[in-house]
Amino acid sequence: MKNVLFIVGSMRERSFNRQLAKVAEGMLKGKCNVKYLDYKDLPYMNQDLEMPVQPSVARVREEVKNADALWIFTPEYNFSYPGVLKNLLDWLSRPMDMSNFQNPSAVVGKKVAISGAGGKNMTQSCRAKLTELLDFMKMDLMHEPQTGIALGMEAWTKGEFALTAEQRAELQKQADAFCAFIGA
Ligand SMILES: Cc1cc2nc3c(=O)[nH]c(=O)nc-3n(C[C@H](O)[C@H](O)[C@H](O)COP(=O)(O)O)c2cc1C
């Protein structure tokens, strides 16, 4: 079984992206152990806080390093990715051992997939910018397929959403490709 770490780019309790992650988790059942990264306690990136390494930073880096692969589920904020997700990725981009900048980060070469649920744009701009960022960080991104969900009216009124058959098929296709990509 592969160990997969899910990262949700929303801090919201009833996040639609967390709901989407839950459906994907079901699709990986029997092939992967899924855990969710809790990064609420990370400070804002501040180079004054890099040394000594803060316990919360060390913890998220360890969890990420020990995972076989990551899957990011994120909303789109103002045509881009949320600040909380960028903050996490900034912390992860730095060397695990800061005594030498040639030392690897926790994410170099790490296999990763991206999906998102949001408005009409289906998180397309967010995922395009995240693609640039993850490529820049030398992560091993599964560029295609991705899942982009446009939330229906019902989601906004109920606070919950159900995938349409078409959206479920799109997510299933990504889950299958992800398993093949990570060798699960
Ligand atoms: C600051 C902010 C900016 C937003 N900008 C966009 C946007 O550019 N495109 C979009 O589709 N939705 C945008 N939204 C709406 C989010 O997609 C929506 O709130 C979504 O449900 C958030 O995901 P979550 O339920 O996982 O928290 C924005 C929301 C916030 C709070």
The ligand as an ORCA input file, in Angstrom:
! r2SCAN-3c Opt
* xyz 0 1
  C     -10.812     35.484     -1.341
  C     -11.647     34.641     -2.264
  C     -11.458     34.719     -3.614
  C     -12.183     33.890     -4.483
  N     -11.907     33.905     -5.816
  C     -12.446     32.974     -6.630
  C     -12.025     32.844     -7.992
  O     -11.178     33.580     -8.473
  N     -12.567     31.850     -8.738
  C     -13.517     30.988     -8.217
  O     -13.969     30.084     -8.921
  N     -13.950     31.110     -6.952
  C     -13.431     32.065     -6.138
  N     -13.825     32.146     -4.829
  C     -14.919     31.291     -4.340
  C     -14.410     29.936     -3.903
  O     -14.196     29.136     -5.047
  C     -15.440     29.258     -3.007
  O     -15.620     30.025     -1.847
  C     -15.059     27.822     -2.675
  O     -16.163     27.195     -2.117
  C     -13.951     27.757     -1.692
  O     -13.563     26.406     -1.525
  P     -13.811     25.584     -0.174
  O     -15.276     25.316     -0.105
  O     -12.998     24.365     -0.350
  O     -13.373     26.458      0.996
  C     -13.150     32.991     -3.959
  C     -13.349     32.935     -2.556
  C     -12.608     33.734     -1.724
  C     -12.793     33.605     -0.229
*
